[in-house]
Amino acid sequence: MGDNVCRGSRKVDIEEEEIRRKSEGVERGRMTRTVALNKIYNQDCMDGMKGIPDKFFNLAIVDPPYFSGPERRGFYGRRVSPIGVQRHYEKSENWDVPTAEYFDELIRVSKEQIVWGRNYFDYPFGPGCIVWDKVNGNSSFSDCEIAYCSMHDSVRLFRYMWNGMMQGASMLNGAVQRGDKRLNEKRIHPTQKPIELYKWILYTYAKPGFKILDTHVGSGSSIIACIDMGFEYLGFEIAPHYHSLAEERIKEFQAQIRMNI
């Protein structure tokens, strides 16, 4: 009789402990779920990351908003560039500069991180950096952009021309302007980065089998690079307009791949 009571009491204790753990998980917002890869969600990445297990992604490559402004103006930098390129983009209702909470969550769900705009954020990143030299001559944009890289303590340089119609010839020959402008990437986002930049990042830092996370997909350049190089990915884009444009751009790329097979 006493033994049965003891076993029954232990069962109740175990059930209560399980309920407590589940309750704590809900409070932390970290109840894990099955992560469906190779998709872009039209969702706030902070909500999306809550269900991702710790260190699930091998590498996060992210380009969050650095500062406020483009979402109100509808363009980035000058409305018309010095070479006459019009810079009109859909205004975005969501252009939130990330806080420390975002970076903490990003580090929780990924083993390594590459974060563009590190010089704009008040966060204790490590010393590792990637410098993208845009070979942009007298452009109104910055001569380079800087990313934090958790995978080394040094500074690495990548040169790729990115100035309106003047774009680099290839990943390996980025300082030379592409001759056939019909092959240029179409700009669909105010802070768009070239596919070749992301391909260089994946070539340099990712290993076969890596799962890649992008919390701010934007134009979809990072996702196209992942598809082209055979990496599984997950992306978030909060703005419905840019989510649709990125999805369309990715489908066009995949259709081109099928045509070339």
Buried (B, 14 or more C-beta within 10 A) or exposed (E): EEEEEEEEEEEEEEEEEEEEEEEEEEEEEBEEEEBEBEEBBBBBBBEBBBBBEEEBBBBBBBBBBBEEEBBEBBBBBEEEBEEEEEBEBBBBEEBBEBEEEBBEBBBBBBBBBBBBBBEEBEBEBEEBBBBBBBBBEEBEBEEBBBBBBBBEEEEBEBBBBBBBEBBBBEBEBBEEBBEEEEEBBEBBBBBBBBBBBBBBBBEEBBEEEBBBBBBBBBBBBBBBBBBBBEBBBBBBBBBEBBBEBBBEBBEEBEEEEEEEE
